[in-house]
């Protein structure tokens, strides 16, 4: 029987643009030290032994203490502990206070046990970064670093009043507390009062998404925190604006994203603050009059940041000079030139506008200027991210004219969180639709033109896993654009992604796998990824992470699916253990996105035909076919579509085909075909294709008919989508070979459907296969079955068989004649010159038909048709054999061998000479004879 493979598909990663980085999974401590060298084993006396490196013995304890401390300083706290355990000397060095003055726990799981284990080393801890409210609870209850000065936390949506109060009570020396950008929905003013009461040294307080900050809480800050100079209440529900005016020490204030403020009260109160230097009111509904009042009445104010403020922008559009008389105070808005405005902060110094955020331009200048620039970077990074996430209408000009350059300037900031947030914004603002992985071409190319790719790649090389993760995400999203992807590859991005994919931090590995997924869309990058070791890294990712980590597994499987579409790379995937890894996912994973990509990868691995043995290898993997058959019942349409495609391709292997059937594949795929008639075109095509593939064998073909497969295939044959009705026509052609199925097709009203395809489809292949199905149905064998069966002669189930036969033959003839040119055919029939036949052959050849492979039984049936008394069937048979034997066709030699073995030459000569045959039948028969001679000569040489 005949079938073909589903096309190999390469796709991009979906849904990456606006996600929040998830908490990293802490990997188990490695049994070998980091950085690729071999540590010494501690002997029984606690002294270090020797280790072999590059064939030489090295005593690592001979390294100077300063060098070892530098090494420790570049490691995470877990790696420090692992390395310190190798010997007594290093254990002491690893506990040095200088290594524990700052601690970043964002990349690792931090629970009570971990926090307690760190407590003994953290007596001198000054700066702490963490992620997640669970980590905050652990630190609050167990760390007890009495000297802690700064806490920066994110991902703390679940943080409660109790946890924040305990954190403040046990770390009274806090000078800076920053929690966000996720909203603190469970934190109230009560916790704010506790912070004020406990942390009298507080200088900076930045909180996001509070339900409220009432007058009592803010008043407590004013009374008990006399040094408080930097306050940010971002995206909060309610904030008592008048109470803020009581914080007399306040110099920097941000209420960005707060929409419930009374601006007349706010401006009247804040103008009285004696030290206020800068105010951020971005993303609020502040009125132009409130801005003007602050400008006019505040004696110390130098800067107002009002990005994405609707009423301010409307006023500026109506009257561009609204804030021109600002008494030297800067007002930054979306419509103003921010770089030019900020440059005015540097009197007497020539500063290039694009370099205003370069620390070299303000380091060593006035203390106030330096502090203001640091604050400005921070609040800009916050607002630009929020604006990118909401993606308001009309922002294109801003992003292209100055927003992109601003973000790239912030990537170079000395503040780590500003760097990372700018990278996150770059990952976000380019995304148009995160479901379809579409990016804005102009924005992504603006990043590329402004030198953003080398900047982000440098950030991805950072030793900080948080920076690696955010930079990798940005590069991955930008790489959806093919032009950017080329630059990323040219700048060494493939090697960087491959190295990051080996990270023991889940978030980093996940984003790196996403980058390889998007880069692997380009055919020119596939070989480079394989050469850089990317395939092995991706396969290892699947084995490294548990089934619950959907992001990293989906991205790794998606990248492997793209790579498997390439012949050579597919071999590398199999060599690296990819078949086993992907089958493991298909068998054990429950996550739909992962299953979809794993099935697509298996489909692509099996799509290379005779080029490699991957098709058979997938089928031989234990449980592979059974798992795929079971997944046809998935509730997710994408999974069902990719699984059907995989089964279609796998059915090309004889053993796989029968194993699929033995695993219940016929019943499952017929059921899928019945249920997907209102589903996507892709699912319908693949469901029909899988049935086409199984129907190659007689037992499967008959079983498909008995299970009710004819009806859904006829419905799909009515589809207006060429890929769908063409594939359905192929399946029906195979089914029609057997008389019982032919009867079912007639009974189910299939003749008019196939006639319509034969005459009206825009696909030559659909018309061709429909004509062949009709020829099978009415070459006489179905009549024999009808007489042996229960149907009455001439009709069954109300169908007029003779009428159907006449209609079918008429349209088969019309189909054949569409390939006929009377003048050319007359010349070919009268001429013995090979050129005349070649001209006809080239004109009638259907390119796609060269991919069809017929069995000996099918070829025998066409030979029998050449003897059929009906001239139309003889012409149709000759036309089909012409298509299957055209020299150069994929299976032409195979078909020529079958014809020679069946003694077809004599029948063809008779058909070419028959006086009752049409001119088309004669010419086609002669061309087939010529093809046989050509193919025979080719095999003999």
N, C-alpha and C positions, 0 to 999 in steps of 0.2 A: 504494500500500500504506500501511498505517497503523503509526504508532509514536508514542512520546512520549519526552521527555527524562528523563535521570536527574536526580534532585533535586540542586540545588546544595548543597554541603556546606561548612560552616565548622567548623574544628576548632582545638584548641589545640596549642601546642607540646608535644612529648613529651620526656621524659628530661632535664629540666634541673636537677632538684633537688640532686643530690649530686655533680656533676662538679667536677673540679679545673680551674681556669682554665688554659688552655693557654698556652704561650709565645707572646707577641705577635709578629706578623710586622712586620719593619721595612719601612715603605713607602719607595719611592724618594723622594729629596729632590724636593720640588715645584719646578717651574720658577718659581713665583711665591711670594713670601714669605707667611707665615701672617697670621692675624688680619684678612684681608680688605682690606689696603691694598697700594698699589703701591710697591715699593722703587725707589730710584734706581738707575740703571745706572752702573756704574763706567766712567769714560772712560779714554782711553789714558794719562793722567797719574796714574791711580789716585785721582782725586777724584770725588766723587759728582756726577752730573748732576741734573736735575730730574725730578720725576714729577708726572703729572696726577692729582689727586684731586678728585672732585666738580667738575670743570671748572676747577680752579685749579692753578697751578704751586706745588709745595711743595718746598723744599730740606730734605730730612730730616736732613742733617748739621748743621743749625742747632739741632736739639734739644739740650737740655743733656745732658751726659754722664750725670748721675744718672738722668735719665728713660730714656735708652737702656739703661742698666744694669738698671733696673727691668723694662724690656721684655724684655731678654735673659734675665733671671731667671725669667720665666714660660714660657720655651720649653724644649723638649727639647734634648738636646745636638746632635741632628741639625739641628734648626731653627736653633739658635744658629750652627752652622757655615754653614748655607745663608744666613742673614741676614748673617753676618759677611763673607761673600764679596762683598757688594755694593759695598763701598768700603774704602779703606785705614783710614779712621778707625774704622769699625765693626769691622774685623778686629782692630784693637788692643783696642778695648773688649770685644769678644767673647772675648778671651783673658784678661781680667782675673781674677786669682786668686780674687777674691770670688765669682765665678760658678762656680768649680770646687772649692769646698770640700766640696760634697756632690753625689753623682751617682746617679741612679736609672736603671739600665739595664734594668729589668724589662719595659718596654714595647717594647723593640727587640731585634733580633738583635744579639748581641755575640759576635763571633769574634775570632781572633787579630789579623786585619787591623784591625778596629775598635778593639780594645784598644790596639794599637800606635799608631794614629792619634791616640788620646786621650792617650797617655803624656806628650807634651810639655806638655800643659796641666794635668796632674794632679799636678804637684809638690807642690801644697798641698792635695791631696785628703785629707779627713778621714773622710768618711762615704760608704759605697758600698752600694747595694742592687742585687741582680742576681737573675736567674731562670735556672735550668737548669745542669746540670753542665758543658755546653759553655762557657757564659759564665764559670763558675768557672775552668775550665782556661785560657781566654783571659786572664782577669785575672791568674791566678797566673803565667803565663809571660811576659806582655807589658806589663802595666800598670806595675808597679814603682813604685807610689806609696809612697815610703819613709815618708811621714808619716801613712799611713792608720791611723786609730784604730778604725773600726767597720766591720764587714761583716755585712750581713743578706742571707741568700740563701734562696730557696725553689725548689721544683721540681728539687732536686738528687739525685734518687733514684740516679742513675748515678755520683755522686761517688766517687772512689777514694781510697785512702790516699795515693797518690803526689801527686795534685792538692792534697789538703788540706795535705800536708807542704810542698809548694812554696809554696802560698799563705801559710803561716805563716812559712816561711824568708825570703821576700822582703818581708814586711811585719811586721817584728819589733816595731813600735810598737803593734801591735793591742792595744786595751783591751777590745773587745767583739766576740765572734764568735757569730753566731746562724744556724743552718742548720736548716731544717725548714719545714713540718711533715711533708713526705714523708720516709719512712724512709731513713736512710743505710745501706742494706743492705751496701754494699761498703766501709764504713769500719770499721776495727778499732781495738783499743787502741794499735796501733803509731802510727797517725796522731795519736792523742790525746797520746802521749808526745812526738811531734815538736812539737805545738802548745805543750806545756808547756815544752819546752827552748828554743824560739825566741821565745816571746812572754811575757817575764817581767813585762810591764806589764799582763797580762790581768786585768781586773776582772769581766768577765761572760762566761760560756760556756754557751750553750744549744744543745743538739743533740738531734735526734729520730731514733728508730729505729736506734740503734747496735746492732750484733750483740752487742757486749760493751763494758764499761768495767771492766777488771780492776784488781786492787790496784796493780800496777806503774804503770799509766797514771794512776790517780787519785793515787797516791803522788807521781808526778812533778809533777802539778799542785800538790800540797801543798808540795813542796820548792822548785819553781822559780817559782811564781806567788804571791808573798807578798801581793799585793793582791787576789787572787781572792775576791770576796764574793757573787757571784750565779752559781749553778750550776743548770742544768736538764738532766736526762737524761730525756727524754720518750719513753715507749713503747719503751724499750730492752729488748734480750733479757736480758742479765745485767748487773747493776751490783754491784760490791763495796761493800756497804753499810758495812762496818766501816772501809774505807779513807776513805770520805767524812768520817769523824770526825777524820781527820788534817788536813783543810783548816781550820786554826784561824781563818783570816780570814773564813770563810763566814758570811754573814748571811741570805741568801735561798737556799732549796733547793727544787727541784721534782723529784720522781720520778714524776710523774703517768703512769699507764698502764703502769708496770713491775710485772710480776706474779711475779717470781722473787726477791723480796727476803725475807730472814729478818728478820721484824719485831722479834723479841726482840733480835737483835743490833743492828739499826738503831737502835731506840729507846735501847738502852744506850749506843751509840756517840755518837749525835747529841745526847743530853742533856748531854754534856760539852763541846760546842762553846761557846766563851766569848762569841761575838758573835751567835749564831743568833737571828734575829728572827722569821722566818716559814718555814713548811714547807708544801709542797703535796704531798699524797699522794692526790689525786683519781684515781678510776678504778683503784684498786688493791684488793688483798685485805687491807689493813691490819686488824689486830685491834683491838677496842676497848681491850684491855689495853695495847697499844703506844701508842695515843693517850693513855690515862690516864697512862702512865709519863712521856711527854714533858711533859704538863701538870704533873705533880707534881715532876719532877726538874730540868727546864731552868730556869735562873735568868733567862735573857734572852728566852726565847720569848714572843711576844705573839699569834701567829696560827697556826692550823692549818687548812688548807683541805682538806676531805675530801669533795668532791662525788662522788656516784655510787659510794660505797664500800659494798658489799653488807653486810658484817658490821657496820659501824658503824651503818648505817641500821636493820638488824634489832635491834641492841641498843637504839637510841633508840626504836624502835617498842615494844619490850618494857618499857623503862624510860626514859621521857622525860627524867628528871632525871640521866641517866648522867653528863653532863659539866657539870652545873650548878655544881659546886664546882671551877671551873677556875682559881681564883686570878687572875682578871682576864684570863686568856688566852681568845681567841676560837676557837671551833671552828665552822667553816662547813660545813654539810651540806645536802643537798637538802631535808631535812625541816625545817631551821631557817629562821627569817626572816633572810635574809642582809642585807637592807637595815638591819633593826633592829640586828643584831649589829655591822655595820660602823660604824653611827652611834655605838657605844660607844667608838670610837677617838678621838672628839672631846670629851673631857671639858671641861665648863664652857662648851660652845658648843651652842646649839640648832640642830640640823641636821635638815631634813626628810628622812625616810628615803629618799625617791626621789631626793634630791639628794646622797647621800653620795659619789657619784663625780664630782660637780661640782668641778673643780679650784679654783674660787673658795673652797671651804670649807676647803681645806687648804694652799693656796699661802701662803707666808709663815709657816706654823706651823713646828713642829719639823722639822728635816731628816729625821729618822728616819721621821716620819709621812708626809712627802711621798714618800720613797723607797718606803715600804711600800705606799702607795696606787698608785703607778706599777706596782710589781711585781704587786700584786693584780689590777689591771686586765688586765695581760698574761696572768697564769696563768688568770684566769677566762675570758678570750677563747679561750684554747687549749682548756680543758676543755669549755666549752659547745659549741664546734664539734665536738669529738670525740664528745660525748654526742649531739648532733643527728645526726651521721653514722651512729652505731650505732643510734639511735632505740630505746633499751631500753624494755621494757614498763613501764607505770605512771608515765610522766613527764608526763602531761597536766596534772595539778594543779600541778606545779612550773612548767611553761611558762606556764600561764594565770595563776597567782597571783603569780609574781615573775620567772620566766625571761625573759619578753618585755620587761618593764620594765628588767631588768638589761641586756639586749642593746641596747635603745635608749639607755640611759645610756652604754654603751660606744661606741656610734656617735658620741657627742659627745666622746670622749676626745681629749686632745691628742696621743696616740701614734698615728701614722698606721697602723701595722700592726694596732693594736687596733681602730681604726675599721673597717678593711677586713675583718678577721676577724669582727667582729660583724655586718657586712653579709652576709658569706658564710654565717654561721650563720642569719641571718634567712631567707636564700634556701633553706636546707637544712631547717630544723626544721618548716617548713610543709608539706613534701612528704610525701604518704602513699605514692604510687606514681609513680615517675618515668617508668614506661613508659606510663602512661595519663594523665599530667599531672594527677593528682588532688592537691588540697591540702586540708589540715585547715581547715575553715571557722572553727572557734572560734579557732585559733591566728592565722590570717591576719586575722581581724576584731579580735583583741586588739591586734595591731600597729597596725591602723587606729585603734582607739579611743584608744590611748596616744600618738597623734600621730606614729606612725612614718613615715607617707608623706611629709609635708613634710621630715622629717629626712633620709630617704633621697634625696629629690629634691635637697635641698641638697648632699648628698654627691656625687650624680651630676653636679652642676654644678662640682665641684672641677676644678682644673687638672691633678690627678694622674690619669693614665690608669688606674692600678691601682684607685683609688677609684671612678672612673667605671664600670669594669667590674663590680666587686663590687656597687655600689649598683644598677646597671642590672639585674643578675641577680636581686637580691632583689626589686626592684619588679616585674620580669617574672613571677617565680613567685607573688608575692602577687596579681598581677592576674588570675590564673586564677579567683579569687573575683570574681564579678560586682560585689558591693558595693564591694570594694576597687578594682576597675577603674574604677568611676565616680569614686571619690575621686581616683585617680591622674589621670584625665582632667581633673577639675575643678581640680586643683592645677597644671595645666600640664605633666603628664607626657608628653602626646603630642608637644608641641614639643620637650621635652628629649630624648625617644627619637629623634625625627627628626634633631635636631642631632648626637646621638651616633652615629647610623647613618652620618653623613658622615665619621666619624673615620678617620684613616689607620692607626689601630691596630686590628688584626684582632679582638682580644678585646673591645674596647669596641664595635666595630661589630656583632659577633656577638651580644652581650647586648642591645644596643639593638634589633636586628632581632627577637630573641626577645620583647622587650617589646611591640613593635608587633604581632607574631604573636598574642600572648595578648590584647592590647587589641582587636584586630580581630575577635575572636569576637563582641563586642557590636555589634549592628546600629547602635546609637546612636553608636558611636565611628568607624565606617568613614568617614563624610563628614568628620569632624574630622581624621582621619589624612590624607585626601586634601587637605584644605584647608591643612594644615600643611606640605605638600610631602613627606609620608611615602612616597607611591607612587614619586615620582621618586628619592628617596633609596634605596629598596629596589631599584629597577631598576638604579641606578648601582652598588650593592653587587655585583650579579651580574657586572657587567662589570669591576669593580675587582679582584676576587680570583680567583686561578687555580682550576682545577677540583679541586685537591686539598684546598681548605679547606672541608671538608664542613659544619662547624658554621654558619658565616656564610651559606653558600649555601642550606642547608636551611631556616634560619630566614627568610631573605629570601623564598625561594620559598613557604614556608608562609604568611607574612603576605600575600603577593600573592594566594595562592589564596583566603584568607579575603576579601580586599578584592574579588576578582573575582566573588564571589558576589553582590555588589550591582550593580544595573543601571548606575547612574551611575559608580560606582568602576571597573567593568569597562572603561568607555570611557576613563577616566583611565589605567588600566593600559596599554591599547593605545596611547594617545597618548604615553605616556612611554617607549615602546619595549619594553614588557613582553612582547609576543608574541615578538619576536625574542630577547629575553633568555631566556625560558623554553624556547623551541625550541632555543636554543643549548645549554642544560643537557640537554635531552632527547637531543640528538644527540651531545654530546661528554663529558658527565660519566659517571663509572662508579660513583659513590657512591649506594647504594640509597636512603638517606634523602632525598637531594637529588632523585633521579629521581621518587620517590613524590610529593613536594610539587610538583615541576614539572608532573607529569602531572595532579595534582589542580587546579592552577591553570589549566592549559589546558582541563580539563573544565569548570571554572566559567566561564571566558571564553566557552566555546562554548554555554553553557546558557541564553542570554537570548533565543533565538528571533528574533522579528521586531523586538525592541527595539533591536538594534544589529547591526553587520556583523562582529562579532568572530569569529563562527563561520567565515565565509568567509575572514577575514583569517588565521586560524590555518592553514587549509588551503592558503592561498596562500604561506605562508612556506616557503622552500626547505627540503626535507628533513623537514618536520614530520610528515607522515603516515607517511612511510617509517620514521622513527625510532620513532613510537608503535607501529607494527605490529611492529617488531623487538623492542620492549620487552615484548610479550606473552609472550615466551619467557624473561623474567627469572626468576631463581631466587628472587626475593623476592616473596612473596604480596602485600604492600602495593603494590609497584610494578605488578604485574599487575592488581590491582583498580582502581587509579586510571587506568591506561592504558586498560583496558576501558571505564571510565566516560567517558573523553575521547573514545574512538572512538564510543561510543554517541551522545554529544551532537553530535560532528562529522558524523555520518552524516545529520543532518537537512538539511544542505546538499547539493543534488543533485550538485554537482561534487565535493564532498568524498567523498560516498558512492562514487562511481565511482572516484575516485582511491585511496581506501582499498582497494577491491577490486583495482585494478590493481597496488597495492603488495603484493599477497598477503594482504590482510586477511581474506578469506573463509577461506582455509586456516588462517591463524594463529588466528582466533577460534574456528573449529570445534575445532582442536587444544586451545585454551585451555579451551573448554567440556568437552571430553572429560577433561582432566586435573584440573579443579577440582571434581569431583563430591564429593570429601571435604574440600574447602577451606572457607573461611569463607562465611557467607551473603552477605556483601557482594560477594565475588568472583563467586559464582555469579549473583547478580542482575545484575551489570554485564556478565558474559560473555553471559548470555542477552539482556540489553538491547542489546548491540552487534550481536548476530546479528539481533535484531528490527529495529534500525535499518538494517542492510545489506539485509535481506530486502524492503525497500520496492520495489526494482526487480526485474523478472522474472528477469534474468540472474543476479543475486546470489542470489535466492531458490532458483532451480533448482540453482545451484552449491552452496549450503549443503546442500541435500538430497543431492546427489551426493557431497559430501565427508564425509557421515556425521553431519551436524548434527542430524538428527532424534532420534537415540537419546539424546544427552546432554540435549537439551531436554525429552524425555519424563521422563528421570530427575529433572530439576530441577522438572518439573511435579508430581512426587510429594512434593516437599519440604513439610514442615509449616509452613515460614516463608512468610507471605503474600507478602512482597515478591519472594521467589524464584519461587514458583509462579505468581504473577500475571504477572511479566515473561516467564516461559517460555510461559505461555498466549498472551501477545501475539505472541511470535515464532512459535508454532505456528499461530496464526490466520493470520498472513501467509503462512507456508509452505503451509498447506492450500488457499490460493487456486489453486494450480497442481496439476493432477491427479496429476502424477508424485510430488509430495510427499505429497499426500493418500494415495496408494497406500502410500507408505513408512510413513506414520503408522499406517495400518491394519495393515500387515505387522509393524510393531514393537510391536504391542499397545497402540497409543495410544488406541483408542476407550474402553476401560475407564478409562484415566487421565483423559481429558478428561471423561468422564461423571462420574467422582468429583469432579473440580473443579467441574463445572457444578452439582452437587447439594450439595456439602459445604463448599466454601471459605467462609471468613468474609469474603472480599473480594468485593464485588459485581462489581468489574471482572473478577476472575479468572473468576467464574461467567459473566459476560456474554461475554467473549472466548472462553471454552471452548465456549459454546453456538454462537457464530458460526463457530468452527472446525469444529464438528460439522455445522453447516448447510452450509458449503462442501463438506464431504466427501461429503454424501449428498443434494445437490440434483440429482444425475444426471450431472454432468460426469465424476466419477471412474469411473462405470460405462463411459462411452464410452472412457476411457483404458484401462480394464482389458480391454475387448474388443479394442482395437487392440494391446494389449501381449501379453505371454506368459502371463498368468494365465488359468486356466480360468474359465468363467462361473460366478459365484456364490461362488467362493472362490479364494484364492491364498495360498501359503505357509501352508496349514493354517488360515487364518482364514475363518470363516463370515461373508461380507460381509452377507448378508441379516439374519442375527441381529444383527450389529453395527449395521446400519442401524436395525432396530427399536428396539434399546436406545438408540441416539443420539436418535432422534426422540422417544422416550418422555420422556427426560430434558430435551430441549429444551422440550417441552411443559410439563413440571413447572416448569422455570425460568421460563417466561413466566407461568405461573399464579401464581407466588409474588408477582407484582406486581399481581394481579387481586383486586379486591373485588367480588363479584357484585352487591351492591346498588348500589354507586357506578357500576359499569360499565353496569348496566341503566338507571339514570337518565341516564347520559351518552348511551347509544345511543338513548334515547327522546326526548331533549331536543335542541333546536336552539340552546339558549343557550350562548354561549361559556364562561360560568362553569363549566359542568359539565365541559367538555373540559379547561379550565385546572386544575380540581381533580385530574383524573386525571393530567395531565401533571406536575404538581408532585409527585404521589405516586410516580410511577414513574421519575422522572428520576434517573439515576446521575451525580452531580456530576463525577466524574473522567472520564466519557465525553466531556465537553465538550472535553477536550484532544486527543482522537483526530482525526486528519485522514485522510480517505479519498480515494482516487484516483477518477478518472472510471470506471475499469474496475470498481472495487469497488461504486460507487454503481449502475452498470449491472447488476451481478450481483444486487444486492438488488432492483432493479426487476424483473428477470427472475424472482426468487423470488416476487414478488407474484402472478405468473401460474402458479406451480407448482401441480400438482394436489394436492399434500400440504398440508392446512390448517395443520399445525404450522409448516411452512417459511414459509407466507405470514404467519402471525402473528409469527414470529421476524424476518422481513424488515421488517415494519411497525414492530416494536418497535425494531429497530436504527436505522431511518431517523428515528424519533421522537427517539432519543437524539442523533443527529448534527445535528438541525435545531432543537433547542430554542432559542428566541430568547435572545440574550445569550451563547450558547456561543462559545468561542474561534474555531471554524471553521464556525459555523452558516451564515453568509452564503455561504461557499465551497461548502458542501454543497447549500444551496438553489439556488445557481447551476447546479451540475451536474445537479440533478434537473430544473430548468426546461429546461435545454438538452436533456436526454434525453426530454422530453415525459412526465415521470412523473405529471403531474397526472391525465391520463386513466386511467392504470393505477391510481392511488390511489383515484380515484372508483369505479372498477370493483370494487376490493377492498373498499371501504367498503360497497358495495351488494350484494356477492355473498351469495346465500342460503346457500351451502355454507360460508362463512367463519365462524369463531368470533366471538363477541362481542368478544373482545380484539382480533382482527385488524381488525375493523370500526372500533372506537374508536381504535385506534392509527393507522389509515390516515386517519381524519378529523382527528386531531391533527396529523399530518404535513402535510395540506393546509392546515390553519390556520397552521402554522409557515411554510409556503412563502409564504402571503399576507403574513404579518407581516414576514418577512425581505425580501420583494420591496418592501413599502411602506417598510421602513427604508432600503433602498439607493436608492430613488427620491427620498427626501427628503434 
